[in-house]
Amino acid sequence: MQVESMRFKPRAGDRLHDATLQQALGRLKVLVVPRRATAVDELGNFEEIREAAREVRDRALAQLDVYLERFEREAIARGTTVLWAETAEEANRLVLEVARRHDVRKIVKSKSMVSEECGLNAAIEAAGLTVIETDLGEYILQLAGEPPSHIVMPVIHKTKEQIADLFAEKHHLPRKTEVADLCREARETLRPHYLSADMGISGANFLVAETGSAVILTNEGNGRLCTTLPRVHVAITGIEKVVPTLEDLTTLVRLLPRSATGQAITNYVSVLTGRKLNEDSDGPEYSYVILVDNGRTALLASQVREMLRCIRCGACMNHCPVYQAVGGHSYGWVYPGPMGTILTPSYVGLENASDLPFASTLCNQCGVVCPVKIPLPDLQRRLREQAFAGKLRPRIERWATTIWAWVAQQPTLYGLYAWFAVRYLNWLAGGADRIEVLAAAPAWTAGRDMPAPQGKTFRELYRGEARR
């Protein structure tokens, strides 16, 4: 997937004026956010489980090499071939080598954000093979030729009417308008592909070092069909997904669906261990796991290493006022929302995504809902500091910030500045409670009004209250 993160500002501006997108994104506030709150309340001891989940992820990351080596040993003992990929290109090459080894012509694919990160579908098609996305949202996007806009609900940016039009165009069938009918049409279209595919590709929500298992959580049966019907199964996932034991897995599974979709548990929790044995009724004849680095070890050694705790639930973007307003495509790469403001600069280079750490109000809604307690606003601030120090911000912005920092450290000068500023802004409002155009920063008020101050500084207001 091409990186377009440097165009965040113009892309976000365009999407703010997209009425259809705004209608689609409204579902987050109305449906997803309340469901998550209800599901978390039902736990009763959410904060205790959240702290336990943080500890599990930190323990795994602290000894990542140890747990990855144990995973490899246990997986090999159960008939799985474990392959290592340092880069996205190497991961794609390994998939194609497996396909050639087993004379694969058609591949069915379950949802995998790492495969999006690697641009795997394009590599498969360039090799002359057929690849079919089978997750409903990803299948819709494959038909539309678009990237996902959300890691859990990849097609959240489209309305039912747009999907109905797309199916009618691509399937050459009468246009349907009911959700159930559209789902049935997708199932009937996809079913023959499961039966004729030579290889299935999936991601992995977690890797269990204790048993050498790959674990996927999904609400659609396509995950199990992709991992059990084809004779070859390849799970492609990041190295940070490993957890020490099955008991640790259960802690995380209690939080992931609640945080992602407001469910107590997903419809399918599949623990994939090894290849099919003689006594097994289903499963692949050949099982592979590709462990992808692609910048993760560098992230582990960085100032924002806590981001590797992420379990890809999407709660941070569901609650983010910026994501709710501009959608996922504005961020210009695989990972949108608050998580993307950290992961994208870390993986593709801060110089290629320097606007993203600033795509935040620092309100900490993302940090409050994160099930593994990632301090997202703190990490955004660290990247902002790096962007400033690396001169990746506009010169005028750097000058203004430097002057402001100096003034803020001079109490008398700061007081004089504040006295003048509040009176000027009050005059600029002309008696209204909002400033429509801020002369010193017109771009800031181009998309919003600024609340007008009362014409007195905080110190003056405080002294007045004290005298009363």
C-alpha positions as CSV (number, residue, x, y, z in Angstrom):
1,M,0.0,0.0,0.0
2,Q,1.5,3.3,-1.1
3,V,2.3,5.7,1.8
4,E,0.5,9.0,1.4
5,S,0.7,10.2,5.0
6,M,2.4,13.5,4.1
7,R,-0.9,14.5,2.5
8,F,-2.9,14.1,5.8
9,K,-4.0,17.8,5.9
10,P,-5.5,18.1,2.4
11,R,-7.0,14.6,2.5
12,A,-8.6,15.3,5.9
13,G,-10.0,18.6,4.6
14,D,-11.6,16.9,1.6
15,R,-13.2,14.3,3.9
16,L,-14.7,16.8,6.2
17,H,-16.8,18.0,3.3
18,D,-17.8,14.5,2.2
19,A,-21.4,14.2,3.4
20,T,-21.7,10.5,2.6
21,L,-18.6,9.8,4.6
22,Q,-19.8,11.8,7.6
23,Q,-23.1,9.9,7.5
24,A,-21.1,6.6,7.6
25,L,-18.8,7.7,10.4
26,G,-21.7,8.7,12.5
27,R,-22.3,5.0,13.2
28,L,-19.2,5.0,15.5
29,K,-20.7,7.4,18.0
30,V,-24.2,5.9,17.8
31,L,-23.5,2.2,17.8
32,V,-19.9,1.2,18.5
33,V,-18.9,3.5,21.4
34,P,-22.0,2.7,23.5
35,R,-21.7,-1.0,22.9
36,R,-18.1,-1.0,24.1
37,A,-19.1,0.9,27.3
38,T,-21.8,-1.6,28.0
39,A,-19.6,-4.6,27.4
40,V,-16.8,-3.1,29.7
41,D,-19.3,-2.4,32.5
42,E,-20.4,-6.0,32.4
43,L,-16.9,-7.1,33.4
44,G,-17.1,-5.4,36.7
45,N,-13.3,-5.5,37.2
46,F,-12.3,-4.0,33.9
47,E,-9.3,-2.0,35.3
48,E,-7.9,-5.1,37.0
49,I,-8.1,-7.2,33.8
50,R,-6.7,-4.2,31.8
51,E,-3.7,-4.0,34.1
52,A,-3.2,-7.8,33.8
53,A,-3.3,-7.5,30.0
54,R,-0.7,-4.7,30.1
55,E,1.6,-6.9,32.2
56,V,1.2,-9.8,29.8
57,R,2.1,-7.7,26.8
58,D,5.1,-6.1,28.6
59,R,6.4,-9.5,29.8
60,A,6.3,-10.8,26.2
61,L,8.0,-7.8,24.8
62,A,10.7,-7.7,27.5
63,Q,11.8,-11.3,26.4
64,L,10.5,-11.2,22.8
65,D,13.4,-13.2,21.5
66,V,12.9,-15.9,24.1
67,Y,9.2,-16.4,23.4
68,L,9.6,-16.2,19.7
69,E,12.2,-19.0,19.8
70,R,10.0,-21.1,22.0
71,F,7.0,-20.5,19.7
72,E,9.2,-21.7,16.8
73,R,10.2,-24.9,18.6
74,E,6.7,-25.8,19.6
75,A,5.2,-25.0,16.2
76,I,7.8,-27.1,14.4
77,A,7.2,-30.0,16.8
78,R,3.5,-29.9,15.7
79,G,4.3,-29.9,12.0
80,T,4.3,-26.2,11.2
81,T,7.0,-24.6,9.2
82,V,8.1,-21.3,10.7
83,L,9.7,-18.7,8.4
84,W,11.2,-15.3,9.3
85,A,10.8,-12.1,7.2
86,E,12.9,-9.0,8.1
87,T,11.0,-6.8,5.5
88,A,7.7,-6.6,3.7
89,E,9.4,-7.6,0.5
90,E,10.9,-10.7,2.1
91,A,7.5,-11.7,3.5
92,N,5.9,-11.4,0.1
93,R,8.7,-13.5,-1.4
94,L,8.3,-16.2,1.2
95,V,4.5,-16.4,0.4
96,L,5.2,-16.8,-3.3
97,E,7.9,-19.4,-2.6
98,V,5.4,-21.5,-0.6
99,A,2.9,-21.1,-3.4
100,R,5.3,-22.3,-6.0
101,R,6.4,-25.2,-3.9
102,H,2.9,-26.5,-3.7
103,D,1.8,-25.5,-7.2
104,V,-0.8,-23.0,-5.9
105,R,-2.9,-21.1,-8.5
106,K,-5.8,-19.7,-6.3
107,I,-5.5,-18.2,-2.8
108,V,-8.4,-17.3,-0.4
109,K,-7.5,-14.8,2.2
110,S,-8.9,-13.9,5.7
111,K,-8.4,-10.4,7.0
112,S,-4.8,-9.5,7.8
113,M,-3.5,-6.0,8.4
114,V,0.1,-7.2,8.2
115,S,-0.6,-8.4,4.6
116,E,-2.0,-4.9,3.9
117,E,1.2,-3.5,5.4
118,C,3.3,-5.7,3.0
119,G,1.2,-5.1,-0.1
120,L,0.8,-8.9,-0.4
121,N,-2.2,-8.9,-2.7
122,A,-0.4,-6.8,-5.3
123,A,2.6,-9.1,-5.1
124,I,0.5,-12.2,-5.5
125,E,-1.4,-10.8,-8.5
126,A,1.9,-9.7,-10.1
127,A,3.1,-13.3,-9.9
128,G,0.0,-14.3,-12.0
129,L,-1.9,-15.9,-9.2
130,T,-5.5,-15.3,-8.1
131,V,-6.2,-14.0,-4.6
132,I,-9.7,-13.5,-3.2
133,E,-10.4,-11.6,0.0
134,T,-13.1,-13.4,2.0
135,D,-13.8,-11.1,4.9
136,L,-16.9,-9.3,3.9
137,G,-15.5,-5.9,4.4
138,E,-12.2,-6.7,2.7
139,Y,-14.1,-8.4,-0.2
140,I,-16.1,-5.2,-0.7
141,L,-12.9,-3.2,-0.8
142,Q,-11.3,-5.6,-3.2
143,L,-14.2,-5.1,-5.6
144,A,-14.0,-1.4,-5.1
145,G,-10.2,-1.2,-5.5
146,E,-9.8,0.6,-2.2
147,P,-7.7,0.1,1.0
148,P,-9.3,-0.5,4.4
149,S,-10.2,2.6,6.5
150,H,-10.4,0.8,9.8
151,I,-8.5,-2.2,11.2
152,V,-11.6,-4.0,12.5
153,M,-14.4,-2.5,10.3
154,P,-12.5,-2.0,7.1
155,V,-15.5,-0.7,5.1
156,I,-16.9,1.6,7.8
157,H,-16.6,4.5,5.3
158,K,-19.2,3.1,2.9
159,T,-23.0,3.2,3.2
160,K,-25.3,0.3,2.5
161,E,-26.4,2.1,-0.7
162,Q,-22.9,2.3,-2.0
163,I,-22.3,-1.4,-1.4
164,A,-25.6,-2.3,-3.1
165,D,-24.5,-0.3,-6.2
166,L,-21.1,-2.0,-6.1
167,F,-22.5,-5.5,-5.9
168,A,-24.9,-4.9,-8.7
169,E,-22.1,-3.6,-10.9
170,K,-19.6,-6.3,-10.1
171,H,-21.8,-9.4,-9.7
172,H,-24.1,-8.5,-12.6
173,L,-27.2,-9.4,-10.5
174,P,-30.3,-7.4,-9.6
175,R,-29.6,-4.6,-7.1
176,K,-30.5,-5.6,-3.5
177,T,-31.2,-3.2,-0.7
178,E,-31.4,-5.2,2.4
179,V,-28.3,-6.1,4.4
180,A,-29.3,-9.8,4.8
181,D,-29.7,-10.1,1.0
182,L,-26.3,-8.4,0.3
183,C,-24.6,-10.8,2.8
184,R,-26.2,-13.8,1.2
185,E,-25.1,-12.6,-2.3
186,A,-21.5,-12.3,-1.0
187,R,-21.6,-15.8,0.6
188,E,-23.0,-17.4,-2.6
189,T,-20.3,-15.6,-4.6
190,L,-17.4,-16.6,-2.3
191,R,-18.4,-20.2,-1.5
192,P,-17.0,-21.8,-4.7
193,H,-13.7,-20.1,-4.1
194,Y,-13.2,-21.8,-0.7
195,L,-13.7,-25.2,-2.4
196,S,-11.4,-24.5,-5.3
197,A,-8.5,-22.7,-3.5
198,D,-5.1,-24.3,-3.1
199,M,-3.9,-22.0,-0.3
200,G,-5.5,-20.1,2.5
201,I,-3.8,-17.0,4.1
202,S,-4.7,-15.5,7.4
203,G,-3.3,-13.2,9.9
204,A,-2.9,-14.0,13.6
205,N,-4.3,-12.0,16.5
206,F,-1.9,-13.8,18.8
207,L,0.8,-16.4,18.8
208,V,1.1,-18.7,21.8
209,A,4.7,-19.6,22.6
210,E,3.6,-22.5,25.0
211,T,1.9,-24.5,22.2
212,G,3.2,-23.0,18.9
213,S,-0.4,-22.0,18.1
214,A,-1.7,-19.1,15.9
215,V,-4.9,-17.6,17.2
216,I,-7.5,-15.7,15.1
217,L,-10.7,-14.0,16.4
218,T,-13.4,-13.3,13.9
219,N,-17.2,-12.8,13.6
220,E,-17.3,-14.5,10.2
221,G,-16.9,-18.1,9.2
222,N,-14.5,-17.2,6.5
223,G,-11.6,-17.4,8.9
224,R,-12.1,-21.1,9.6
225,L,-12.8,-21.8,5.9
226,C,-9.6,-20.2,4.8
227,T,-7.5,-22.0,7.5
228,T,-9.0,-25.5,7.2
229,L,-10.3,-26.2,3.7
230,P,-7.3,-25.4,1.4
231,R,-4.4,-27.9,1.6
232,V,-1.9,-25.2,2.4
233,H,-2.4,-22.6,5.2
234,V,-0.1,-19.6,5.7
235,A,-0.5,-17.3,8.7
236,I,1.4,-14.1,8.3
237,T,1.8,-11.9,11.4
238,G,4.0,-9.5,13.2
239,I,6.7,-10.7,15.7
240,E,5.1,-8.7,18.5
241,K,2.0,-10.8,18.6
242,V,3.5,-13.6,20.7
243,V,2.2,-14.2,24.2
244,P,3.8,-16.7,26.7
245,T,0.9,-19.1,27.6
246,L,-2.6,-20.1,26.8
247,E,-3.6,-18.6,30.2
248,D,-2.2,-15.2,29.1
249,L,-4.2,-15.6,25.9
250,T,-7.4,-15.9,27.9
251,T,-6.8,-12.6,29.6
252,L,-6.4,-10.8,26.3
253,V,-9.3,-12.5,24.7
254,R,-11.6,-11.2,27.5
255,L,-10.7,-7.6,26.4
256,L,-10.2,-7.7,22.6
257,P,-13.8,-8.2,21.4
258,R,-15.3,-6.0,24.1
259,S,-12.9,-3.2,23.1
260,A,-13.4,-3.8,19.3
261,T,-17.1,-4.4,18.8
262,G,-18.7,-4.4,22.2
263,Q,-19.1,-8.2,22.3
264,A,-18.3,-10.5,25.3
265,I,-16.6,-12.8,22.8
266,T,-16.3,-13.1,19.0
267,N,-18.3,-15.7,17.1
268,Y,-15.2,-17.7,16.3
269,V,-12.0,-18.1,18.4
270,S,-9.7,-20.4,16.4
271,V,-6.5,-21.8,18.0
272,L,-4.6,-23.2,15.0
273,T,-1.9,-25.7,16.1
274,G,0.1,-27.6,13.5
275,R,-1.0,-29.4,10.4
276,K,-3.7,-32.0,9.8
277,L,-2.9,-35.4,11.3
278,N,-4.4,-38.8,10.3
279,E,-7.0,-38.7,13.1
280,D,-8.1,-35.1,12.3
281,S,-11.3,-34.5,10.3
282,D,-10.1,-31.2,8.8
283,G,-7.2,-28.9,8.6
284,P,-4.4,-28.1,6.1
285,E,-1.9,-30.7,4.9
286,Y,0.8,-28.0,5.1
287,S,1.0,-25.3,7.7
288,Y,3.3,-22.2,7.7
289,V,3.7,-19.2,9.9
290,I,5.6,-16.2,8.6
291,L,6.9,-14.0,11.4
292,V,7.3,-10.4,10.1
293,D,9.6,-7.8,11.5
294,N,9.3,-4.9,9.0
295,G,10.4,-2.2,11.6
296,R,9.2,-3.8,14.8
297,T,12.6,-4.5,16.3
298,A,13.5,-0.8,15.7
299,L,10.3,0.2,17.3
300,L,11.1,-2.0,20.3
301,A,14.3,-0.1,20.8
302,S,12.7,3.3,20.4
303,Q,11.1,5.9,22.7
304,V,7.6,4.7,21.7
305,R,8.1,1.0,22.3
306,E,4.9,0.8,24.4
307,M,3.0,0.9,21.1
308,L,4.0,-2.7,20.5
309,R,1.6,-3.7,23.3
310,C,-1.3,-3.0,20.8
311,I,-3.7,-5.9,20.2
312,R,-5.4,-4.2,17.2
313,C,-8.8,-3.7,18.7
314,G,-9.5,-0.4,17.1
315,A,-11.0,1.2,20.3
316,C,-8.6,4.2,20.1
317,M,-9.9,5.2,16.6
318,N,-13.5,4.5,17.5
319,H,-13.4,7.0,20.3
320,C,-11.0,9.5,18.6
321,P,-12.7,12.8,17.7
322,V,-10.3,13.3,14.9
323,Y,-10.9,9.9,13.3
324,Q,-14.6,10.3,13.8
325,A,-14.4,13.4,11.7
326,V,-12.0,12.5,8.9
327,G,-12.1,8.7,8.7
328,G,-9.2,6.3,8.1
329,H,-8.2,7.1,4.5
330,S,-7.0,10.5,5.6
331,Y,-4.1,9.0,7.4
332,G,-2.6,7.7,4.2
333,W,-1.4,4.2,5.2
334,V,-2.5,0.9,6.7
335,Y,-3.0,2.1,10.3
336,P,-5.3,5.0,11.0
337,G,-6.4,6.8,14.1
338,P,-4.3,7.3,17.2
339,M,-2.5,4.0,16.7
340,G,-1.6,5.1,13.2
341,T,-0.1,8.4,14.5
342,I,2.5,6.3,16.2
343,L,2.9,3.1,14.0
344,T,3.0,4.8,10.6
345,P,5.9,7.2,11.5
346,S,7.7,4.3,13.2
347,Y,7.4,2.0,10.3
348,V,7.7,4.3,7.3
349,G,9.9,7.0,8.8
350,L,8.8,10.2,10.7
351,E,10.0,12.2,7.7
352,N,7.3,10.5,5.6
353,A,4.5,11.0,8.2
354,S,5.4,14.1,10.2
355,D,1.9,15.4,10.3
356,L,0.4,12.3,11.9
357,P,1.6,12.8,15.5
358,F,-0.1,16.3,15.3
359,A,-3.4,14.7,14.2
360,S,-4.7,14.6,17.7
361,T,-6.3,16.9,20.3
362,L,-4.4,15.1,23.1
363,C,-7.8,14.6,24.8
364,N,-6.7,11.1,25.9
365,Q,-9.9,9.3,25.0
366,C,-7.7,6.8,23.2
367,G,-5.5,6.2,26.2
368,V,-8.5,5.8,28.5
369,V,-10.1,3.1,26.4
370,C,-7.0,1.2,25.3
371,P,-7.3,-2.3,26.8
372,V,-3.5,-2.6,27.3
373,K,-3.0,0.9,28.7
374,I,-0.9,2.4,25.9
375,P,-0.3,6.0,26.8
376,L,-1.0,7.2,23.3
377,P,-0.9,11.0,23.9
378,D,2.4,10.7,25.6
379,L,3.8,8.8,22.6
380,Q,2.4,11.4,20.2
381,R,4.2,14.1,22.2
382,R,7.5,12.2,22.0
383,L,7.1,12.0,18.2
384,R,6.2,15.7,18.1
385,E,9.4,16.5,19.9
386,Q,11.4,14.4,17.5
387,A,9.8,16.1,14.5
388,F,10.6,19.5,16.0
389,A,14.2,18.5,16.8
390,G,14.6,17.0,13.3
391,K,13.4,20.2,11.7
392,L,10.5,18.3,10.1
393,R,8.0,21.0,11.0
394,P,7.6,24.3,9.0
395,R,10.1,27.0,10.0
396,I,7.5,29.5,11.1
397,E,6.0,26.9,13.4
398,R,9.3,26.1,14.9
399,W,10.1,29.8,15.5
400,A,6.7,30.4,17.0
401,T,7.0,27.4,19.3
402,T,10.5,28.5,20.4
403,I,9.3,32.0,21.2
404,W,6.3,30.8,23.1
405,A,8.4,28.4,25.2
406,W,10.7,31.2,26.2
407,V,7.8,33.6,27.0
408,A,6.0,30.9,29.1
409,Q,9.2,30.7,31.3
410,Q,9.1,34.5,32.0
411,P,6.2,35.1,34.5
412,T,6.1,38.9,34.1
413,L,6.4,38.9,30.4
414,Y,3.8,36.1,30.2
415,G,1.4,38.1,32.3
416,L,1.8,41.1,30.0
417,Y,1.3,39.0,26.9
418,A,-1.8,37.3,28.4
419,W,-3.3,40.8,29.4
420,F,-2.9,42.1,25.9
421,A,-4.0,38.8,24.1
422,V,-7.3,38.4,25.9
423,R,-8.3,42.0,25.3
424,Y,-7.3,41.8,21.6
425,L,-9.3,38.6,21.1
426,N,-12.3,40.0,22.9
427,W,-12.2,43.1,20.6
428,L,-11.8,40.8,17.6
429,A,-15.0,38.9,18.5
430,G,-16.9,42.2,18.4
431,G,-19.2,41.3,21.3
432,A,-19.9,37.7,20.0
433,D,-19.0,34.6,21.9
434,R,-17.0,33.2,18.9
435,I,-14.2,34.5,16.7
436,E,-14.8,33.5,13.1
437,V,-11.5,34.7,11.6
438,L,-8.3,34.8,13.7
439,A,-6.1,37.3,11.9
440,A,-2.8,35.8,13.2
441,A,-3.7,32.3,12.3
442,P,-6.5,32.3,9.6
443,A,-5.9,28.7,8.7
444,W,-6.9,27.6,12.2
445,T,-10.3,29.3,12.0
446,A,-10.9,28.2,8.4
447,G,-12.7,25.1,9.6
448,R,-13.8,26.1,13.1
449,D,-14.7,29.1,15.3
450,M,-12.6,30.0,18.3
451,P,-14.3,30.7,21.6
452,A,-13.9,34.4,22.6
453,P,-12.4,35.2,26.0
454,Q,-14.2,37.5,28.4
455,G,-11.5,40.2,28.1
456,K,-9.8,39.4,31.4
457,T,-7.0,37.1,32.2
458,F,-7.3,34.1,34.5
459,R,-5.4,35.9,37.1
460,E,-7.8,38.9,37.0
461,L,-10.8,36.6,37.2
462,Y,-9.3,34.7,40.1
463,R,-8.5,37.8,42.0
464,G,-12.1,39.0,41.5
465,E,-13.5,35.8,42.8
466,A,-11.2,35.9,45.8
467,R,-12.3,39.4,46.7
468,R,-15.9,38.3,46.6
